[in-house]
Amino acid sequence: EWEYRELTTNEDGKRVEQIRTKRYKDEIFKAESRLIDYGDGIPMGKYVYPFYCTLGPGLPGSFKSKGVQASNDKWQAEILYSVTAEVEMAGVEAVLKASQYITVCESLPMTQVEQEQINMSRKVKFCCCIPRGDVLLGAWLDKKAFVAGELAQLHLDVKNNSSIDIESFGIK
């Protein structure tokens, strides 16, 4: 869902800016299966039916986010998955139906990904204008993809070629 601005002409012939909303919904995966059939009906009692479903390869992971563009137009996006169980009876539309959202985690490549290093340099100035040398920074992670609970190692290579001591480092 996203907002966009549209210039239209009103009944008086004046140009008016209107904020409109677009919505898009697509079903990318659907699987239906009958768990069990009782020819004479389900006898009284409590029953548990095991259910298995293989998700198709390449499905995107569950996701939800929203934000604001530079034009102040709002947007939001989400990828949702759900499982629905339904009791069916001949001649009756919907006897009992229950749905539950599930979280799908997208498959991540678990092999080492080539390191990507970021290098930056800044001139150090004292009292806003007196040059004191350069500080060079190189930073990289072991890999680009991680799973929940995995340790992400950040490597820093700092060269202080200035006459000012570096007191601390921060990570944001």
Secondary structure, DSSP 4 states (H G I P E B T S, - for coil): -EEEEEEEE-TTS-EEEEEEEE----------------TT-PPSS--------PPPTTPPPPEEEEEE-TTS-EEEEEE-EEEEEEEEETTEEEEEEEEEEE--PPP---S------EEEEEEEEETTTEEEEEEEEEEEES-S---TTPPPPEEEEEEEEESS--------
